[in-house]
């Protein structure tokens, strides 16, 4: 069993644009033996992206997220004090707080971060690249 923390764009691609996922990524995400995790930061980012018109959802963003979280088996990568501490210890090329919290969540919770974000990939070398769209 693998434990995957989905970066926000991977989460959205898996639901809205599955063709953006590499076949091996899609297979891993669909494997019921694997645990899929999501940070509350991704929920926040999805709502912001919808409010700014960068993504289109079938329902208002809060309702859409509630429905997804109630329907799909995502575990919550909770934000806690250790995540906050680790977010400042990561060697990332930028200061984007959302990226830092998501990456730190992966470290603290012992998860593999699934991302195609080059800023995260070029960080401390603890991230896995599973997609490119």
PESULTA-V145499 format. One record per residue. N is the residue number from 1. RES is the residue in one letter. NEAR is the number of other C-alpha atoms within 8 Angstrom. D_LAST is the distance of its C-alpha to the last C-alpha in Angstrom with 2 decimals. Layout:
{{N & RES & NEAR & D_LAST} {N & RES & NEAR & D_LAST}}
//
This chain:
{{1 & X & 5 & 25.84} {2 & X & 7 & 22.87} {3 & X & 11 & 22.30} {4 & X & 12 & 18.76} {5 & X & 14 & 18.15} {6 & X & 14 & 14.90} {7 & X & 12 & 13.51} {8 & X & 9 & 13.41} {9 & X & 8 & 9.74} {10 & X & 13 & 9.66} {11 & X & 10 & 12.89} {12 & X & 9 & 11.82} {13 & X & 12 & 8.88} {14 & X & 11 & 11.61} {15 & X & 7 & 14.01} {16 & X & 6 & 12.64} {17 & X & 9 & 9.45} {18 & X & 9 & 9.95} {19 & X & 6 & 8.36} {20 & X & 10 & 4.84} {21 & X & 15 & 7.04} {22 & X & 10 & 8.56} {23 & X & 6 & 12.09} {24 & X & 7 & 13.88} {25 & X & 10 & 12.14} {26 & X & 11 & 12.96} {27 & X & 8 & 16.36} {28 & X & 8 & 17.02} {29 & X & 9 & 16.26} {30 & X & 6 & 18.52} {31 & X & 7 & 21.21} {32 & X & 6 & 24.10} {33 & X & 6 & 25.46} {34 & X & 11 & 22.69} {35 & X & 11 & 23.00} {36 & X & 12 & 20.19} {37 & X & 12 & 20.88} {38 & X & 13 & 19.89} {39 & X & 14 & 21.30} {40 & X & 10 & 23.30} {41 & X & 9 & 21.43} {42 & X & 12 & 18.32} {43 & X & 9 & 20.76} {44 & X & 8 & 21.96} {45 & X & 10 & 18.56} {46 & X & 10 & 17.74} {47 & X & 10 & 21.19} {48 & X & 8 & 20.83} {49 & X & 10 & 17.54} {50 & X & 12 & 19.42} {51 & X & 8 & 22.57} {52 & X & 7 & 20.99} {53 & X & 7 & 19.49} {54 & X & 7 & 15.84} {55 & X & 7 & 15.26} {56 & X & 6 & 17.71} {57 & X & 8 & 19.34} {58 & X & 5 & 22.15} {59 & X & 6 & 24.58} {60 & X & 7 & 25.44} {61 & X & 11 & 22.99} {62 & X & 7 & 25.60} {63 & X & 8 & 26.64} {64 & X & 11 & 23.13} {65 & X & 9 & 22.49} {66 & X & 8 & 25.97} {67 & X & 8 & 25.44} {68 & X & 8 & 22.21} {69 & X & 9 & 23.99} {70 & X & 7 & 27.10} {71 & X & 6 & 25.48} {72 & X & 6 & 22.96} {73 & X & 7 & 24.17} {74 & X & 9 & 22.50} {75 & X & 8 & 24.78} {76 & X & 8 & 25.21} {77 & X & 12 & 24.65} {78 & X & 7 & 27.60} {79 & X & 10 & 28.09} {80 & X & 6 & 31.33} {81 & X & 6 & 33.30} {82 & X & 7 & 31.94} {83 & X & 12 & 28.32} {84 & X & 11 & 29.62} {85 & X & 8 & 31.42} {86 & X & 11 & 28.55} {87 & X & 12 & 26.22} {88 & X & 7 & 28.56} {89 & X & 6 & 28.94} {90 & X & 10 & 25.34} {91 & X & 6 & 24.72} {92 & X & 11 & 21.66} {93 & X & 7 & 21.29} {94 & X & 5 & 21.53} {95 & X & 6 & 23.47} {96 & X & 6 & 20.97} {97 & X & 7 & 22.94} {98 & X & 9 & 20.23} {99 & X & 8 & 18.23} {100 & X & 13 & 21.64} {101 & X & 13 & 22.80} {102 & X & 12 & 19.81} {103 & X & 11 & 19.98} {104 & X & 13 & 23.76} {105 & X & 14 & 23.67} {106 & X & 13 & 21.96} {107 & X & 9 & 24.71} {108 & X & 10 & 27.56} {109 & X & 7 & 26.74} {110 & X & 7 & 25.95} {111 & X & 11 & 22.42} {112 & X & 11 & 19.36} {113 & X & 12 & 16.60} {114 & X & 14 & 13.23} {115 & X & 15 & 10.72} {116 & X & 11 & 7.99} {117 & X & 6 & 10.29} {118 & X & 6 & 12.06} {119 & X & 9 & 15.16} {120 & X & 11 & 15.61} {121 & X & 14 & 14.87} {122 & X & 9 & 17.47} {123 & X & 12 & 19.91} {124 & X & 9 & 22.60} {125 & X & 6 & 20.86} {126 & X & 6 & 20.96} {127 & X & 12 & 17.33} {128 & X & 9 & 15.23} {129 & X & 8 & 11.72} {130 & X & 11 & 10.42} {131 & X & 12 & 6.66} {132 & X & 7 & 3.78} {133 & X & 5 & 0.00}}
//
